[in-house]
Amino acid sequence: MAEAVGASRRTVLRDISALRDAGFVIHSEPGRGGGLQLDPQSVQTTARLSVAEVFALLISVASMRAAGNLPFSAIADTGLAKIERALPADKLRDLRRFLECLYVGQLSPQVDISDMGTMDPALLSAFESAFLQRRHLHFRYRDSKGAVTSRAVEPQAMLILPPLWYLVGWDPSRQAFRHFRMDRISAPQIDESTTFQRRHVPFEDHVRPVRDLSR
């Protein structure tokens, strides 16, 4: 195989290992007449999803459950569990760390949602880097009066209060936690030069970690 593709034996072995780590089934048979065979069924069934993609599926289910609007919940949970099991060990570890930062609760009826907008698609990938690598996050934020400011925070948690989603960050300039509606955040950027320690975020009693919800 190495001769056929013009690569070293070590490179071929590394690539085969990477395919197995990604969930592909590769059968091997040693000795004369042996070799390697890629199971074609695994090509069709392996979930080649990123951590952010699986996280998006999980938080969508969690938010619908928190809102009391998740039909066929048992089937959804079974499907998500299969996807999690198909992830390589390193991606599964990142996913679980990501989920540790996610909380769900109930939105107060007094909160005005008439101006609710759409979330920036760049948020989720930025959150993945910020939360997993503990990097400061810079972004523009539009408050309830329409004023736009530049903010820099330590991302500590994501809070779903259906239908609103919040980023909970520690603001070093104010030495306090701040809640930012995600539909008001734009132009997120990661600060690769800084890191921070995770802090305990004080939540109200009705807010729970997403992993505490029945699955």
Sequence and secondary structure as in RCSB ss.txt:
>XXXX:A:sequence
MAEAVGASRRTVLRDISALRDAGFVIHSEPGRGGGLQLDPQSVQTTARLSVAEVFALLISVASMRAAGNLPFSAI
ADTGLAKIERALPADKLRDLRRFLECLYVGQLSPQVDISDMGTMDPALLSAFESAFLQRRHLHFRYRDSKGAVTS
RAVEPQAMLILPPLWYLVGWDPSRQAFRHFRMDRISAPQIDESTTFQRRHVPFEDHVRPVRDLSR
>XXXX:A:secstr
 HHHHT  HHHHHHHHHHHHHTT  EEEE STT EEEE HHHHHH     HHHHHHHHHHHHHHHHTT  TTHHH
HHHHHHHHHHHS HHHHHHHHHHHTTEEE    TTS  TT     TTHHHHHHHHHHHT EEEEEEE TTS EEE
EEEEEEEEEEETTEEEEEEEETTTTEEEEEEGGGEEEEEEETT           TT EEGGGS  
